Amino acid sequence: GPKITWNTFKTIQQRRALLGKWFDKWTDSQRRRILTGLLERCSLSQQKFCCRKLQEKIPAEALDFTTKLPRVLSLYIFSFLDPRSLCRCAQVCWHWKNLAELDQLWMLKCLRFNWCINFSPTPFEQGIWKKHYIQMVKELHVTKPKVNFRQKAASLRRKRNEMTPDFSRQSHDKKNKLQDRTRLRKAQSMVSTAYKRFVTITLMRISRSLILFAKLNLFI
């Protein structure tokens, strides 16, 4: 490129300082218009340079961690989610759908209930364990229970009602016994206090009588 002499460099520095003073005096809308115009005049490489500088100054918000973290770590995070949450994650985007439907995640959900598949899926078959989990859950909803839960609940309710009077009577008797013990302790405490007070007063009277009797003997 052309050589920059000292005078040219000095002129550039002066104009840069002058531009900085103008920029400080401009309003926000004026600054936005000037920056937009400068970016439009920049080349692609210069725009990429500005983009990198902005990313260094301002970190990206709401960043998709699955695009930055290793695949193993993303799967480890997804493994803590329940099946319903995994299905919701699969609706975010195609990338999340591919992660949330992997057999590594759903196989653990199935094996927790001992739901095994009776064949070996090929490497080209994806989402087998998720389909198996959904199928097993559907069978749980369709299969009739062996025990009539309404009858069982009614019998338990009857037994509880039969046992309730005895239990309430026992608790009532226990409560009465505790109240009687409390009253007895209070009465004993009151009697003990009254007796101590009576003994103290009696001793004081006897001592006063002895002192008075001694004084009378001295005068005689």
WOBEL-V506434 format. One record per run of one state. SS is the DSSP state (H for helix, E for strand, - for the rest). FROM is the first residue (numbers start at 1). TO is the last residue. If there is no record, write none. Layout:
ss & from & to
SS & FROM & TO
SS & FROM & TO
//
This chain:
ss & from & to
- & 1 & 5
H & 6 & 25
- & 26 & 27
H & 28 & 41
- & 42 & 43
H & 44 & 57
- & 58 & 64
H & 65 & 68
- & 69 & 70
H & 71 & 78
- & 79 & 82
H & 83 & 89
- & 90 & 93
H & 94 & 100
- & 101 & 102
H & 103 & 111
- & 112 & 127
H & 128 & 142
- & 143 & 148
H & 149 & 219
- & 220 & 220
//
